[in-house]
Amino acid sequence: MQSINPVVKNKRVVECPVCQEHEFTIEHLFTELQGRECRWSCNECSTRFSFLVKDDVFTMEKIAPDHMRSLVLLQSEVDPNLYVVTKGFTRLAKTGEKPPYKETAADNRYYYEEHTCPTNFLRGVERLIYKGDFDPHGIFKYVRHVDIDVAEEMTGYKIWDNDFLNFGFYIVFPELVKE
Ligand SMILES: [Zn+2]
């Protein structure tokens, strides 16, 4: 066996002072972003902060949030018994206030029904509910699997390349092509 020295990497981080659940990496504020104000929201509680490193002094300040998280309920058009609850968000006004419900609902309707590929919002799925069952074992049937080396050989594409994502799936799983 070969012995390798692991590298210790230090980077400066700050914990969200509101929820203590999220760490912001601020190392790059000390280097390439020195003197530039950055605005980020906490991944966990959505509190928004302004961050600044000037003359190597770090300051952060709470500012009005630009969004708030939400839960979005979606119902399958294919089988109305199938629902998913996914992570969404509501854009807030500059003052930090919520826009009228109808506005966000219209944005969401467009986003989920027309704009985004379902693959995108399925990544954020919190629950999949079928006929009232929150734990619907058996709603998916295993069809088959193809190992990655075999998939690359079949298609001539590198796995996860755009060409693979756009065309490769249909070569690997020809049953996906509708007659
Ligand atoms: Zn937080």
Residues whose N, C-alpha, C, O or C-beta is under 5 A from the ligand:
A	BS01	ZN	C16 V18 C19 Q20 H22 C42 E44 C45 S46
